[in-house]
Amino acid sequence: MTLPVFLVEALPVGGSAVLDGPEGRHAATVRRLREGEELVLSDGSGAQVRCVVDEVAKDSLRLTVVERWVVPEPTPRVVLAQALVKGDRGELAVELATEAGVDAVLPWKAARCVTKWEDGPRGAKALARWRSTAREAAKQARRARVPSVGEPVTTAALAKLVGTSATTLVLHESATSPLSAVDLPARGDVLLVVGPEGGITDQELATLTEAGARVVRLGPTVLRASTAAAVALGALGVLTDRWA
């Protein structure tokens, strides 16, 4: 079994460390780690250290560092433009995509989004939930890198990103080309676009394709807006060297 991962602001620079705060409390009281057991500290940006527990306090651990390494970013990177979806399905989409290996997430204000992220405290709170979900899912999946969750983007802003990406794939049931038929890049960013429950409008499809995006489908069935990205990421993991 792989070692549990705990996220810290900065990795220890010497041979010893103290894991305290919420992560230390979780390690000591929830995971109930004991002397002699091992864990991994991660900064969420690829750098990790393997540690042995020397001493357990009420809500902290004293550790000895035994190994250091850096996990490189996968190539190509996958940036998910996930349309806002109602209820907790937005967080589910982020959770599943993070477990499947997404490198960055952009909330997309698509035309048919049922939920709306307004400017101000309510929108900031919703964005914070997505970011917290990505962080916790990365820990659960024992990832070295926590995917970033950017500010919400409009369709116009998304179209501009199409031009800077190595390729852009828009998942849509009307597509005639399967994802497996796409010539995927070995490097750069794959921008993956997933629409809302009501679907992507014809105007949005036109805007994105005119910018250079390619409309594809995953298979014969229609997936939920909250699960499509995870399925696509699994396919991309096999079709590229991301999982090599």
Residue pairs with C-beta under 8 A, 6 or more apart in sequence:
2 142
3 38
3 39
3 40
3 50
3 142
4 27
4 31
4 33
4 39
4 40
4 142
5 39
5 40
5 41
5 42
5 48
5 139
5 142
5 143
6 19
6 23
6 26
6 27
6 39
6 40
6 41
6 42
6 139
7 23
7 41
7 42
7 43
7 44
7 135
7 138
7 139
7 146
8 19
8 23
8 41
8 42
8 43
9 43
10 43
11 41
11 42
11 43
11 47
11 48
11 49
11 68
12 41
12 49
12 63
12 65
14 65
15 64
15 65
16 54
16 62
16 63
16 64
16 65
17 41
17 49
17 51
17 62
17 63
17 64
17 65
18 24
18 60
18 61
18 62
18 63
19 27
19 39
19 41
19 51
19 60
19 61
19 63
20 59
20 60
20 61
24 59
24 60
24 61
25 59
25 60
27 33
27 39
27 61
28 56
28 57
28 58
28 59
28 60
28 61
29 58
29 59
33 39
33 53
33 56
33 61
34 53
34 56
35 53
35 54
35 55
35 56
36 52
36 53
37 52
37 53
38 50
38 51
38 52
38 53
38 66
39 50
39 51
39 53
39 61
39 63
40 48
40 49
40 50
40 51
40 142
41 48
41 49
41 51
41 63
42 48
42 144
44 135
44 138
44 144
44 145
44 146
45 145
45 146
46 70
46 71
46 72
46 73
46 144
46 145
47 68
47 69
47 70
47 71
47 144
48 68
48 69
48 70
48 71
48 144
49 65
49 67
49 68
50 65
50 66
50 67
50 68
51 63
51 64
51 65
51 66
52 63
52 64
52 66
53 61
53 62
53 63
54 61
54 62
54 63
54 64
55 61
55 62
56 62
70 144
71 144
71 145
73 103
73 145
74 101
74 103
74 241
74 242
75 186
75 187
75 240
75 241
75 242
76 166
76 184
76 185
76 186
76 187
76 188
76 189
76 190
76 240
76 242
77 103
77 104
77 188
77 189
77 190
78 101
78 102
78 103
78 104
78 189
78 190
78 192
78 233
78 236
78 242
79 102
79 103
79 104
79 105
79 106
79 161
79 165
79 189
79 190
79 191
79 192
80 97
80 102
80 104
80 105
80 106
80 192
80 194
80 229
80 233
81 106
81 108
81 153
81 158
81 161
81 191
81 192
81 193
81 194
82 90
82 93
82 94
82 97
82 105
82 106
82 107
82 108
82 194
82 225
82 229
83 107
83 108
83 109
83 110
83 112
83 113
83 194
83 195
83 196
83 200
83 225
84 90
84 107
84 108
84 109
84 110
84 113
84 114
84 115
84 116
84 117
84 152
84 196
85 93
85 113
85 114
85 115
85 196
85 197
85 225
85 226
86 114
86 115
86 197
87 115
89 224
89 225
89 226
90 107
90 115
90 126
90 129
90 130
90 226
91 129
91 130
91 133
92 226
92 227
93 194
93 225
93 226
93 227
93 229
93 230
94 105
94 130
94 133
94 134
94 137
94 149
95 133
95 134
95 136
95 137
96 137
96 226
96 227
96 229
96 230
97 105
97 147
97 229
97 230
97 233
98 105
98 133
98 134
98 137
98 138
98 141
98 143
98 146
98 147
99 137
99 140
99 141
99 230
100 229
100 230
100 233
100 234
100 237
101 143
101 233
101 237
101 242
101 243
102 147
102 192
102 229
102 233
103 145
103 147
103 148
104 147
104 148
104 149
104 150
105 130
105 134
105 147
105 148
105 149
105 150
106 149
106 150
106 152
106 153
106 158
106 161
107 117
107 127
107 130
107 149
107 150
107 151
107 152
107 153
108 152
108 153
108 155
108 158
108 193
108 194
109 116
109 117
109 152
109 153
109 154
109 155
110 155
110 195
110 196
110 200
110 201
110 204
111 155
111 201
111 203
111 204
112 195
112 196
112 197
112 198
112 199
112 200
112 201
113 196
113 198
114 196
114 197
114 198
117 123
117 126
117 127
117 152
123 152
127 149
127 151
127 152
130 149
131 149
134 146
134 147
134 148
134 149
135 146
138 145
138 146
138 147
153 161
155 204
155 207
155 208
156 207
158 193
158 208
159 207
159 208
159 210
159 211
160 211
161 168
161 191
162 168
162 191
162 208
162 211
162 212
162 213
163 211
163 212
164 189
165 188
165 189
165 190
165 191
166 185
166 187
166 188
166 189
166 190
167 182
167 184
167 185
167 188
167 190
167 191
167 214
168 190
168 191
168 192
168 193
168 208
168 211
168 212
168 213
168 214
169 179
169 182
169 190
169 191
169 192
169 193
169 213
169 214
169 216
169 232
170 193
170 195
170 200
170 205
170 208
170 209
170 213
170 214
170 215
170 216
171 192
171 193
171 194
171 195
171 216
171 217
171 218
171 223
171 228
171 229
171 232
172 195
172 199
172 200
172 205
172 215
172 216
172 217
173 199
173 217
173 222
174 215
174 217
175 215
175 216
175 217
176 217
177 214
177 215
177 216
177 217
178 216
178 217
178 218
178 219
179 216
179 217
179 218
179 232
179 235
179 236
179 239
180 235
180 239
181 216
182 214
182 216
182 239
184 190
184 236
184 239
184 240
186 240
186 241
190 236
191 213
192 229
192 232
192 233
192 236
193 200
193 208
193 213
194 225
194 228
194 229
194 232
195 204
195 225
196 225
197 224
197 225
205 215
208 215
209 215
218 228
218 231
218 232
218 235
223 231
236 242
237 243
